[in-house]
């Protein structure tokens, strides 16, 4: 593997350290992603590839063959299975017991969907994943397979040796890519015109649950959400298992960040849905660019107002 620029290596190490210091959320996300890869993705790969092979239009075959292009196949299955298992399954199961779980929700009783809202969110989410995601993943797969972003170097094969330190470095780089990409595109669609046309659809839920993580306008979903996730592996040429793990991790992470559960790291993005003008990124961009809600003037005003109300209640 060619030596990376020392600055990039330092930044990557910082991102890994930042993720670790966040505590349970990222670590639990990693465990879920690893479990999905071992228990769902790899065992079902052949069945999934055979199903895609039967449905694949001839127009697409020059760019993707489900049986031959195993990397793309397991990446796609990882993303889909993460949404089904984590958002539709695990987090929804927790939401069925509000008497137990409400104390762990960022916004309390507001962080629950009615059956109608759940069905709407899942319907839009599955349409995005099964249909519109192809418009982002397929072009990025061609970039990844043919090495257009790496000087034409061939894509790493599944049979290649897996090196854990290299995989961890690639993971950190993917984190940097998605943080910068998502912050930039997310901040852009908060422009009043683009917000009304595109992003308002996602902000329908001021207190979201996990299934709303891919409830978005197709343009936002393809460019802002999926684009930044699949761009990382196309740049790093990581091992296919690393790419699949990254896809599972990314969808699991966004499911958790929309779940409303503090233990899953949902506080930051919940604050974005509640307060709108803060927490646009996923890692460190908000802290660097001054858009972090924690410690902001608005948070201080809210905390001061809450403290004054408590004081007034005591004096009555």
ChimeraX attribute file (.defattr): number of C-alpha atoms within 10 A of each C-alpha:
attribute: neighborCount
match mode: 1-to-1
recipient: residues
	/A:1	4
	/A:2	4
	/A:3	6
	/A:4	8
	/A:5	8
	/A:6	9
	/A:7	9
	/A:8	14
	/A:9	15
	/A:10	10
	/A:11	14
	/A:12	21
	/A:13	16
	/A:14	14
	/A:15	20
	/A:16	17
	/A:17	12
	/A:18	14
	/A:19	18
	/A:20	13
	/A:21	12
	/A:22	12
	/A:23	13
	/A:24	15
	/A:25	20
	/A:26	21
	/A:27	15
	/A:28	18
	/A:29	23
	/A:30	19
	/A:31	12
	/A:32	20
	/A:33	27
	/A:34	18
	/A:35	14
	/A:36	25
	/A:37	26
	/A:38	13
	/A:39	11
	/A:40	16
	/A:41	26
	/A:42	17
	/A:43	12
	/A:44	14
	/A:45	18
	/A:46	16
	/A:47	11
	/A:48	18
	/A:49	20
	/A:50	13
	/A:51	13
	/A:52	15
	/A:53	15
	/A:54	9
	/A:55	9
	/A:56	14
	/A:57	9
	/A:58	10
	/A:59	8
	/A:60	10
	/A:61	11
	/A:62	8
	/A:63	13
	/A:64	21
	/A:65	17
	/A:66	21
	/A:67	17
	/A:68	10
	/A:69	16
	/A:70	18
	/A:71	23
	/A:72	24
	/A:73	22
	/A:74	27
	/A:75	24
	/A:76	22
	/A:77	22
	/A:78	28
	/A:79	24
	/A:80	18
	/A:81	21
	/A:82	27
	/A:83	27
	/A:84	16
	/A:85	16
	/A:86	25
	/A:87	27
	/A:88	19
	/A:89	14
	/A:90	13
	/A:91	20
	/A:92	19
	/A:93	11
	/A:94	14
	/A:95	21
	/A:96	12
	/A:97	10
	/A:98	15
	/A:99	9
	/A:100	10
	/A:101	14
	/A:102	19
	/A:103	13
	/A:104	14
	/A:105	24
	/A:106	21
	/A:107	20
	/A:108	15
	/A:109	14
	/A:110	15
	/A:111	22
	/A:112	22
	/A:113	21
	/A:114	8
	/A:115	9
	/A:116	9
	/A:117	15
	/A:118	17
	/A:119	13
	/A:120	14
	/A:121	23
	/A:122	22
	/A:123	15
	/A:124	17
	/A:125	23
	/A:126	18
	/A:127	14
	/A:128	21
	/A:129	19
	/A:130	11
	/A:131	11
	/A:132	17
	/A:133	21
	/A:134	16
	/A:135	15
	/A:136	21
	/A:137	21
	/A:138	16
	/A:139	16
	/A:140	25
	/A:141	23
	/A:142	16
	/A:143	19
	/A:144	28
	/A:145	23
	/A:146	16
	/A:147	18
	/A:148	15
	/A:149	16
	/A:150	15
	/A:151	8
	/A:152	12
	/A:153	13
	/A:154	13
	/A:155	21
	/A:156	16
	/A:157	16
	/A:158	13
	/A:159	8
	/A:160	9
	/A:161	9
	/A:162	14
	/A:163	11
	/A:164	11
	/A:165	9
	/A:166	14
	/A:167	18
	/A:168	16
	/A:169	19
	/A:170	23
	/A:171	24
	/A:172	22
	/A:173	23
	/A:174	25
	/A:175	24
	/A:176	23
	/A:177	19
	/A:178	24
	/A:179	20
	/A:180	18
	/A:181	21
	/A:182	23
	/A:183	21
	/A:184	15
	/A:185	17
	/A:186	20
	/A:187	16
	/A:188	16
	/A:189	18
	/A:190	17
	/A:191	12
	/A:192	12
	/A:193	11
	/A:194	12
	/A:195	17
	/A:196	12
	/A:197	12
	/A:198	19
	/A:199	22
	/A:200	16
	/A:201	14
	/A:202	20
	/A:203	18
	/A:204	13
	/A:205	19
	/A:206	17
	/A:207	25
	/A:208	27
	/A:209	30
	/A:210	33
	/A:211	31
	/A:212	28
	/A:213	25
	/A:214	28
	/A:215	25
	/A:216	22
	/A:217	17
	/A:218	21
	/A:219	16
	/A:220	20
	/A:221	23
	/A:222	20
	/A:223	19
	/A:224	21
	/A:225	25
	/A:226	27
	/A:227	21
	/A:228	24
	/A:229	26
	/A:230	25
	/A:231	22
	/A:232	24
	/A:233	27
	/A:234	23
	/A:235	19
	/A:236	21
	/A:237	21
	/A:238	25
	/A:239	24
	/A:240	23
	/A:241	18
	/A:242	23
	/A:243	28
	/A:244	28
	/A:245	26
	/A:246	26
	/A:247	27
	/A:248	31
	/A:249	26
	/A:250	26
	/A:251	27
	/A:252	29
	/A:253	29
	/A:254	24
	/A:255	26
	/A:256	29
	/A:257	25
	/A:258	27
	/A:259	33
	/A:260	31
	/A:261	27
	/A:262	19
	/A:263	18
	/A:264	22
	/A:265	24
	/A:266	24
	/A:267	21
	/A:268	22
	/A:269	25
	/A:270	27
	/A:271	21
	/A:272	19
	/A:273	20
	/A:274	16
	/A:275	14
	/A:276	15
	/A:277	14
	/A:278	21
	/A:279	27
	/A:280	25
	/A:281	25
	/A:282	20
	/A:283	19
	/A:284	19
	/A:285	19
	/A:286	19
	/A:287	13
	/A:288	9
	/A:289	9
	/A:290	11
	/A:291	16
	/A:292	21
	/A:293	22
	/A:294	16
	/A:295	9
	/A:296	12
	/A:297	10
	/A:298	13
	/A:299	14
	/A:300	13
	/A:301	11
	/A:302	11
	/A:303	12
	/A:304	12
	/A:305	12
	/A:306	12
	/A:307	12
	/A:308	12
	/A:309	12
	/A:310	11
	/A:311	11
	/A:312	10
	/A:313	9
	/A:314	8
	/A:315	7
	/A:316	5
